[in-house]
Amino acid sequence: MSLKAKLISTISAFCLVLALLVVGVFAAQSATIQLGGTVSFTATAVVGDVTITYSGEENSQLRLYAEFDADTPEGEEVDWIEGDPDAQNLVFTQGEPITVTITIHNAAIDRSMWVLFDNLPSTTMSTGTVSVSTPTYGTSGTGSAVAADTPFQVLAGQTIQVQFSLSITSGYNNDLSGTWTCAFDLSNDNPNA
């Protein structure tokens, strides 16, 4: 084999190894996780809307939206007008958590709304591990920690955001399945009063 042929074959082999390495690195840095399940709330004699959005370029199109008014049946879960909670696939990039933002808007101009989380955000995974940060609430999702069975107030005409992060700690290069869930109640009266 001539020197020229050996050189070409060595360069080709190097390019192939480099291409496989790059593909392997990209494959190890992301995972798609199907997160469906129960994202529910009940609204009792309140007026407003709830929107759930996700951070991250690949997840930015995912959105859930529901609105409610005084005619919303008491004690019934409110249906999402936009989005399907069972078909929201989240794509993780290694080292980058996905921030979930629940925006609660009180459209009433004469009274406050109270928010009570019956079930704080949590996950159940079939493989791999996804951790959930402590949710916080405030005008931009930062501020006080959300605690189970401890209501917080949304003043008349105001909007409050609840934010928490989902972080994948293992299971990269795998398709993961599971659910993230949370449930909360919206009402005019402080449930602990």
Stockholm file with secondary structure:
# STOCKHOLM 1.0

chainA/1-193         MSLKAKLISTISAFCLVLALLVVGVFAAQSATIQLGGTVSFTATAVVGDVTITYSGEENSQLRLYAEFDADTPEGEEVDWIEGDPDAQNLVFTQGEPITVTITIHNAAIDRSMWVLFDNLPSTTMSTGTVSVSTPTYGTSGTGSAVAADTPFQVLAGQTIQVQFSLSITSGYNNDLSGTWTCAFDLSNDNPNA
#=GR chainA/1-193 SS CCHHHHHHHHHHHHHHHHHHHHHHHHHHTEEEEEEESCEEEEEESCCEEEEEEECSGGGTTCEEEEEECTTSCTTSBCCCSBCCGGGCEEEEETTBCEEEEEEEEECCSSSCEEEEEEEEEEEEESSSEEEECCCEEETTSCSEECCTTCCEEECTTCEEEEEEEEEEEECTTSEEEEEEEEEEEEESSCTTC
#=GC SS_cons         CCHHHHHHHHHHHHHHHHHHHHHHHHHHTEEEEEEESCEEEEEESCCEEEEEEECSGGGTTCEEEEEECTTSCTTSBCCCSBCCGGGCEEEEETTBCEEEEEEEEECCSSSCEEEEEEEEEEEEESSSEEEECCCEEETTSCSEECCTTCCEEECTTCEEEEEEEEEEEECTTSEEEEEEEEEEEEESSCTTC
//
